[in-house]
Every structure is written in C-alpha cells, then in structure tokens.
Amino acid sequence: MLADHFPQFRDGFLVTLGLVAVSFAIAVVVGTLIAALRVQPIRALRWIGTVYVEFFRNIPLLVLLFIAFAGLRRAGVNIGPFAAGTGSLGLYTAAYVAEAIRSGVFAVGQGQIEASLSMGFTYPQTLRKIVLPQAIRTVIPPLGNLTIAMIKNSAIIGVALGLAQDLLKEARIINSNTFQTNEVFFWAAVGYLIMTVSATLTVRRLEQRLVIRR
C-alpha cells in the first residue's frame, strides 16, 4: 500500500522544498546584484552584468549541473549534490531575476532618479532607497513565475545528480519496490502541485497587499 510509504513522500517533499527555498534565496540575492550592475551608468559594470545574464540564460540547466557537480569534483572540489544543485539552480535563475528587476527599475520614472541625484544621493543610494522599493511591486508576478519554474526544475536535479531523498528520487525508489508506477508518480505530481499552487497563492496575496498599501 502506498500509504505505508507516506513518510518517504513526506521526507522527499521537505527536501525538495528546502532545495527550492535555498535556490530562491541565492537567485534573489545574486539577481538583485546583477540587476544593479545592469542599470549602472558605468559601462564596465553594465558589461559584467550583461555577460552574466547572457551566459546563464543561454546554457541549459542540465549542463550547469554537470559542470557544478562532476566538473568541480574532477577539479578537486569536494561538493555534494545538494550544494551543487542549489548553487546551479540559484545562479541559473538569478539571470532571469536580474532581468525582471531591471524591467521594474526601468518602470520607475526617470524624473525620480534625476531628482534624487540632484539632491546629492549617489546612484547606488538612489537605487537602494528610491528605485528598488518601487520596482519590487512590479516584479512580484514574474518572481512568482520564476519560483514555480524553480520548483519544476528541481526535479532535474534529482535525476541528474541523484540527490538523495528529494521528492522525485523517493518516488522512483518507491516505484522500484512496489511497481505501482501510475499511483506513485501521481502522488509525486500532487506533491509538486501543492508547492506550485502554494507559490501562486502567496504571490497573489503579496500583490493584493501591495495594492492596498498604494
């Protein structure tokens, strides 16, 4: 009975949830920094941000996973599958986060930026105190979509790196023991659905709260 394997499904669900949470934190932090570089008036800084975005957006996640895990291990870096998976997924998604934030920055009126600079604020201070707080309102929906994509992409990590105890890996183990393929992967799909629907509802609630605050 699949009910007997509920603890395995639960543990796999929690591992996948933790993987996505860590990856999302990396993506937001790195993506914000890259977005700041992309809108800097200094050409060299914009170039660095552009190279990062183009590199990670144009390389498949699966290739990045193999580079981060197998490549680093061959280079003598002892990295585990969880660290390789979260790092790869976080840095990969950060490129898309950066573009979403950059679009939000451009949505802020140029007059506000010029007024801030004329008052003596530096450009980084203007971004941090004036532009980004307004831009974040417009980037909540795309960030929500990226979170959903990360949840689904996390399944690739389990397959590519053999991540122990993630949801898909546990489903595969249970399937090999029970041979109830349809039922096992149906409940695995339900687990992913719970995460994606929860992310969608959270984004909607954030959007509503931001509208009320306006």
N, C-alpha and C positions, 0 to 999 in steps of 0.2 A: 504494500500500500504506500502511495506517495505521502500520505500523512505521516508515516514513520520517518520520512526524510525532511520534515519541516525544519528541524534545526540546521540542516545543511543549507537549505534555501535561505533561511534567515541569516546565517553567517555570510553566505555569498552576497546577499543583498547589502549587508552592512559594509562589507569590504569594498564593493562597487561604489557605494555611497561615499565612503571615505576617500576612495581614489578620485572621484569626481570633485569632491569638496577641496582637496589639496590642489588638484589641477586647476580648478576655477580660481583659487586664491593666487596661484602663480600667474595665470593668464591675466587677471585684473591688474595685479601689481606691475608686471612686465609690460602689458599692453598700454597702461597709462603712461609709463615712462617713454615707451616708443612713440606714442601719440604726441607727447610733449616735444620729442625731438622732431617729429614730422611737421610741426607748426612753428618751429623756431625760425627767427629771421636769419640766423646764421646758416649759410648754405652747407657747410661741412656737417653740421648736426642733422640737418634735413636729409642729407645723403646717407648718413648712418642709419637713420630710421627707415628710409626707403629700402636700403639693402636688406635690412632685417625682414621687413614685410614681404618683399618680393621673394626672398629665399624661402621663408616658411610657408608662404601661400602656394608656392609652385612645386613643392616637394610632397609626395604622398606621406600621410602619417605613418603608414606601414614601414616605409623606408627609414623615416626618422627613428622609429622604434628599434629597428635592427642596428642602426648606427649607434644609438644610445646604449643599447644592451650588449650586443655581440661585438661591435666596434670598440667600445670603451674597454671591455674585458680583454680583448686582444691587445689593447694598448697598455694593459697592466692596471686599469682602474677597476677595482672590485665593486661593482654596482649591482644591486639587487633588482629584480623585475618590478617591484613596486616603485622604487625611486626612478628607474628608467622610464616606466610607464607614465607616472605623474609628471615627470620633468618634460618628457616628449609631448604629451598631450597639452600641458600647460603652455609651453613655449610655442607650439603649433597654433593653439587657439589665440594666444596673445597677439599674433599678427592681425587676426580678424577683430579682436577687441580694439586694437590700436586704430584701425580704420573706422570702426563705429564711433569711437571717441573723437577722432579727427573730424568726422562729419558733424558731430554735435558741437564741436568748437567753432566750426565754420557757420553754424546756425546762429551763433551769438552775434549780435550786431557789432560791426566794425567800429561804430561810434563809441561803444562802451570801452573797447580796448584802447582806442586813441585817447579817450578821456582819462582813463586810468594812467596811461603813460605820461600824459601831460601833468598829472598830479604828483608825479615823482615815483610812481611804482615802477619796479623793474618788470621786464617781460615775464620772467618766471613767477613773480609775485602776482602779476595780473592773471596769469593762467590759474594759479592756485586759489586765489581769493575771489576772483570775479567770473572768469570764463568757465572753469570746470564745474563749479556748483550749479551753474545754469545748464551746461551741456549735459550733465548727468541725467536730467529729466528727459532728454530726447534719446538717450542711448539705452534706457531701461528695456524697451521692447527688443532691440537687436541683441542685447546681452542675454535676455531670456531665451531667444532663439539659439544663441551660441551655447547656452547651458544645456539645452535639450540635445543639441548636436554632440556635445561632450559626453552626455550620458550614453548615447548610442555608440559613439566612437570608443567608449571604454570597453566594449565587447571585443574590439580588435586587439586590445592589449592582452586580454586573457588568452586569446587564440595565438597571438604572435609570440608572446613571452612566456606562456604557460603560468601566468600569475596564479598562485595558489589561492584557492577559496574565493575567487570572485564569482559573481552570480553565474556567468556562462560556464566557467570551469566546473563549478559544483553541479550544474545541470548535466554536463557531459559525463561526469563521474556517476551520477545517479542513473543516467540513461544506460551506461555500460553495465550497471548492476541489475537494473530492472527490465531493460528492453522495452519500456513504455515511452517510446520516443515522442509521440504526439502529446501525451499528457505532461511529460517532463518539460518539454520546451514551451508548451502552452503556459505553464506556471512561471517559467523563466521570463516569457514575454510579459506576463502580468506584473512581474517584479519591475521590469524596465518601464512599463506603462505607469505604474504607481509613481516612479521617480519623475517621469516626464510631465505627467499631469500635475503633480505637486509643484514642479518648477513653473508651469504655465499659470497656475492659480496664484502663486507667490508674485509673479511678475504683474499680473492683473491687479492684485491688491496694492502693490507698490505704485503702479500707475494711478490708481484711484486716490491714494493718499497724497501723491504729488499734485494732482489736480485740485484737491481740497485745499492744500497749502497755498496754491496760487491765488 
